[in-house]
Every structure is written in structure tokens, then in C-alpha cells.
Amino acid sequence: MTEPDSAVQAAIEGELRLLDPEVRRSPELLGALLHPEFLEFGSSGRRWDRESTVYRLPAQTIAADRYVVTSGIQGVRLAPDVVHLTFDTVYDGQYAHRSSLWRRTGDGWQMWFHQGTPFTP
């Protein structure tokens, strides 16, 4: 059996933190996990950059929000400082396939790109 890739594990940990309602409610915690060049194609079909995400998510996330349920999360290192993750989520009855790219920076691993695609199970 091979050792788990520490870069992939760090990206997975960051991804799971981004799904935590406490992190989503905090512009500081959220911003620390998003790369300055962050871009998202959301499952809503909208395009989001870092600034709009750090502004929007804390305002939309309430204390009573549930955790997003994830499944099948896996990753691969594409380059020494880049990891690609794929997984599925379920939140409030809505399903999405997810894909994200994480980059290692001087501030640690940060999400650089994210895409969510809705699907029906």
C-alpha cells in the first residue's frame, strides 16, 4: 500500500473546511482558503470571483445551516504545487458533482478554481 499524498490530504482538508458553516460565515476564514485569483462556476450556473464569494457566502450562511454531505472525494497531484479534487455533494436535497483545483502558496493550500455541476441521482 502506498503512503497518502500529503498535498492531496491538505487540499481535502481545505475543501472540507470550506464546507463548514462556521468557515462559510467568516470572511476572514473563508478568505484565507481562497486564492487571490479564485474563480468558480457554481452549480447555479453563475460565475464567482474571490471578492464576490467572500462577500456573498458569509451573508447567505446562517448559524443553523447544516453541513454539506460529501461523498467520493478523491484527489490527484497535477504538479508539485497543484492538486485536483473531485467529489459529490448533497445539500438541502440538491446534488452536485464538484471539481476543484488547489494551489500551494506562501499562505498554504488555497482553492484556485471550483466548479459545481448539478445532477439527479
Secondary structure as UniProt FT lines:
FT   HELIX           6..18
FT   HELIX           21..24
FT   HELIX           27..33
FT   STRAND          34..41
FT   TURN            43..44
FT   STRAND          47..49
FT   HELIX           50..60
FT   TURN            63..64
FT   STRAND          69..79
FT   TURN            80..81
FT   STRAND          82..91
FT   TURN            92..93
FT   STRAND          94..105
FT   TURN            106..107
FT   STRAND          108..119
//
